């Protein structure tokens, strides 16, 4: 009488394991496919500063020449 209803217990275990694997896969994919925005070249940073108006055109040109 205890075996009644227990015959498909492995199906639930299989579904649980598949969901766990899928969840881990999604987390890894989300973290690895996201570009690291904190890694910028010095020239990119300089261009952003100029675009925001933090530095003048002459300062930008001088700093850009220094980077080369």
Secondary structure as a PSIPRED ss2 file (coil, helix, strand):
# PSIPRED VFORMAT (PSIPRED V4.0)

   1 X C   1.000  0.000  0.000
   2 X C   1.000  0.000  0.000
   3 X C   1.000  0.000  0.000
   4 X C   1.000  0.000  0.000
   5 X C   1.000  0.000  0.000
   6 X C   1.000  0.000  0.000
   7 X C   1.000  0.000  0.000
   8 X C   1.000  0.000  0.000
   9 X H   0.000  1.000  0.000
  10 X H   0.000  1.000  0.000
  11 X H   0.000  1.000  0.000
  12 X H   0.000  1.000  0.000
  13 X H   0.000  1.000  0.000
  14 X H   0.000  1.000  0.000
  15 X H   0.000  1.000  0.000
  16 X H   0.000  1.000  0.000
  17 X H   0.000  1.000  0.000
  18 X H   0.000  1.000  0.000
  19 X H   0.000  1.000  0.000
  20 X H   0.000  1.000  0.000
  21 X H   0.000  1.000  0.000
  22 X H   0.000  1.000  0.000
  23 X H   0.000  1.000  0.000
  24 X H   0.000  1.000  0.000
  25 X H   0.000  1.000  0.000
  26 X H   0.000  1.000  0.000
  27 X H   0.000  1.000  0.000
  28 X H   0.000  1.000  0.000
  29 X H   0.000  1.000  0.000
  30 X H   0.000  1.000  0.000
  31 X H   0.000  1.000  0.000
  32 X H   0.000  1.000  0.000
  33 X H   0.000  1.000  0.000
  34 X C   1.000  0.000  0.000
  35 X C   1.000  0.000  0.000
  36 X C   1.000  0.000  0.000
  37 X C   1.000  0.000  0.000
  38 X C   1.000  0.000  0.000
  39 X C   1.000  0.000  0.000
  40 X C   1.000  0.000  0.000
  41 X C   1.000  0.000  0.000
  42 X H   0.000  1.000  0.000
  43 X H   0.000  1.000  0.000
  44 X H   0.000  1.000  0.000
  45 X H   0.000  1.000  0.000
  46 X H   0.000  1.000  0.000
  47 X H   0.000  1.000  0.000
  48 X H   0.000  1.000  0.000
  49 X H   0.000  1.000  0.000
  50 X H   0.000  1.000  0.000
  51 X H   0.000  1.000  0.000
  52 X C   1.000  0.000  0.000
  53 X C   1.000  0.000  0.000
  54 X C   1.000  0.000  0.000
  55 X C   1.000  0.000  0.000
  56 X C   1.000  0.000  0.000
  57 X H   0.000  1.000  0.000
  58 X H   0.000  1.000  0.000
  59 X H   0.000  1.000  0.000
  60 X H   0.000  1.000  0.000
  61 X H   0.000  1.000  0.000
  62 X H   0.000  1.000  0.000
  63 X H   0.000  1.000  0.000
  64 X H   0.000  1.000  0.000
  65 X H   0.000  1.000  0.000
  66 X H   0.000  1.000  0.000
  67 X H   0.000  1.000  0.000
  68 X C   1.000  0.000  0.000
